[in-house]
Amino acid sequence: ALEIFKKHDGPFDIILNDIDKTGYPETIPFVKERLKSGGYFITDNVLWSGRIFDDELEDSTKAILEFTKRLYADPDFMTSILPLRDGISVAVKL
């Protein structure tokens, strides 16, 4: 999915991210280039059925945590997590 996304320049008003979880961290720079200011970047499964709190983490879970850290640390986004089902992050590009 990320390879297809790279072929489109945007700008987009909204981008929904629900790709293979190990690819989540890679999406941020591509989204940042293609999302309009004021646009929404929505990502599914950021709480991953509570697996983000496990002591031993699978690669997919580690990638989700890395994605969340990067997105929250990025000054170009204002981000919040909605604790609905598996968790949804909603980030607005500033």
C-alpha positions as CSV (number, residue, x, y, z in Angstrom):
1,A,0.0,0.0,0.0
2,L,2.8,2.4,0.8
3,E,4.3,1.9,-2.7
4,I,1.0,2.9,-4.3
5,F,0.7,5.9,-2.0
6,K,4.2,7.1,-3.0
7,K,3.0,7.4,-6.6
8,H,0.4,10.1,-5.7
9,D,1.6,13.6,-4.9
10,G,-1.5,15.0,-3.2
11,P,-2.2,17.3,-1.5
12,F,-4.9,15.4,0.4
13,D,-7.5,16.6,2.9
14,I,-7.5,13.3,4.8
15,I,-5.3,10.1,4.8
16,L,-6.4,6.9,6.5
17,N,-3.5,4.6,7.6
18,D,-4.4,0.9,8.1
19,I,-1.4,-0.8,6.4
20,D,0.8,-3.6,7.6
21,K,1.7,-2.5,11.1
22,T,5.5,-2.9,10.6
23,G,5.2,-0.2,8.0
24,Y,3.5,2.4,10.2
25,P,6.7,4.4,11.1
26,E,7.5,4.8,7.4
27,T,4.3,6.5,6.7
28,I,4.9,9.8,8.6
29,P,7.3,11.5,6.1
30,F,5.2,10.6,3.1
31,V,2.0,11.8,4.8
32,K,3.7,15.0,5.9
33,E,4.6,15.8,2.3
34,R,1.2,15.0,0.9
35,L,-1.3,16.2,3.5
36,K,-2.7,19.8,3.3
37,S,-2.2,22.0,6.3
38,G,-5.3,21.4,8.4
39,G,-5.7,17.9,6.9
40,Y,-6.3,14.8,9.0
41,F,-4.0,11.8,9.3
42,I,-6.1,9.0,10.8
43,T,-4.4,5.7,11.9
44,D,-6.2,2.5,13.0
45,N,-5.1,0.0,15.6
46,V,-2.7,2.2,17.6
47,L,-3.7,0.4,20.9
48,W,-3.5,-3.0,19.1
49,S,-5.9,-4.8,21.4
50,G,-3.9,-3.8,24.4
51,R,-0.7,-5.5,23.1
52,I,1.2,-2.3,23.4
53,F,1.2,-2.9,27.1
54,D,2.6,-6.4,27.0
55,D,6.1,-7.2,28.5
56,E,7.3,-9.0,25.4
57,L,6.5,-7.2,22.1
58,E,6.2,-8.5,18.6
59,D,7.7,-6.6,15.7
60,S,4.3,-5.2,14.7
61,T,3.6,-3.9,18.2
62,K,7.1,-2.3,18.4
63,A,6.4,-0.6,15.1
64,I,3.1,0.8,16.3
65,L,4.8,2.2,19.5
66,E,7.5,3.7,17.4
67,F,5.0,5.3,15.0
68,T,3.0,6.7,17.9
69,K,6.2,8.2,19.5
70,R,7.3,9.8,16.3
71,L,3.9,11.2,15.5
72,Y,3.5,12.7,18.9
73,A,7.0,14.2,18.8
74,D,6.5,15.7,15.3
75,P,5.9,19.5,15.7
76,D,4.0,19.5,12.4
77,F,1.2,17.5,13.8
78,M,-1.2,17.8,16.7
79,T,-2.1,14.3,17.7
80,S,-4.6,12.5,19.9
81,I,-5.5,8.9,20.5
82,L,-9.2,7.9,20.7
83,P,-9.5,4.7,22.8
84,L,-12.2,3.2,20.5
85,R,-11.8,-0.6,20.0
86,D,-8.2,-1.0,18.9
87,G,-7.4,2.7,19.2
88,I,-7.4,5.4,16.5
89,S,-5.0,8.2,16.3
90,V,-6.1,11.4,14.8
91,A,-3.4,13.9,13.8
92,V,-4.0,17.3,12.3
93,K,-1.3,18.8,10.2
94,L,-0.4,22.2,11.4
